[in-house]
Amino acid sequence: MSFLKKTSVPIAALLLAMLLWSSSFVALKIAFTGYDPMVVIFGRMVVASLCFLCAGKRLVRSVMYQKGDYKLILFMAFCEPCLYFVFEAKAIENTTASQAGIITAILPILVLISASIILKESINRKTWTGGIVAMIGVCWLTLESTPSSHAPNPILGNFYEFLAMVCAAGYTISLKRLTSRYSPFFLTATQALIGTLFYLPLLLLPSTDLPTSYPIIPGLAIIYLGAVITLCAYGLYNFGVQHIPASRAAMFVNLIPVFSVLLGWIILGEQLSQPQLMAAALILGAVYLSQMKDRPKKPL
């Protein structure tokens, strides 16, 4: 049986997670029109934490804690959502939703390198080739970025998104080690709770504008980010990483640019050029290639 057939459920979970994640860039843009970025991030963490508290006892029962695991759990949460969302918020302020989604294609390359060194995963030639081809698509799409009312400084914004991807790579590697003992949704709940504690003092910074009014549409975007993206997308991604090698699971992140470009065009009215469409098709082909196993060599 092929790799794809044996892992159809985790792959379906990863595909749905990518679709949901791609919509988060649009939701962030909408939320930022009414609230300060730190308020938005703290709000989504609170919403997600409240959702998980409803299933608190069931999540705790699934825990198989081993001495010293708290260090890896804290590192995982420090990478994402703590530092990750700080960099992502800065990225969204300076670049378009589609461009921010495009830079996420760098993540699989970072995970490929980390997984081969730290997790000792065996990575075949097609996975490496798919990652390299995706990188070509990323560079192509990034060069298409131009300043606009939605993107005052796309180069700076793309750099912040790259830093976010470095954090996401650290998160994925630590997550892979933890999923052997912890359920994906327990780890997601832990992320949300630690993220809430991390962002609470940031609300008191002079640079944070606390809301004096509460616009409904941006508020609904915050609820969507917490209840759907943090709760569902992260839970589905964590489930996928639990059942698929981290290097292959991370390759699905390359689908986010394809979805985010289309959603940015449909919902936010961002420009969609022919080169962007061609680069998106290149990335899509690279993801498919990365999931194929090398054919066994025929005996001489």
Helices and strands as residue ranges (DSSP letters): H 3-6, H 8-32, H 37-53, H 56-61, H 69-77, I 78-83, H 84-94, H 97-103, G 104-106, H 107-114, I 115-119, H 125-143, H 154-178, H 184-199, G 201-204, H 216-224, I 225-233, H 234-243, H 246-251, G 252-254, H 255-267, H 274-290
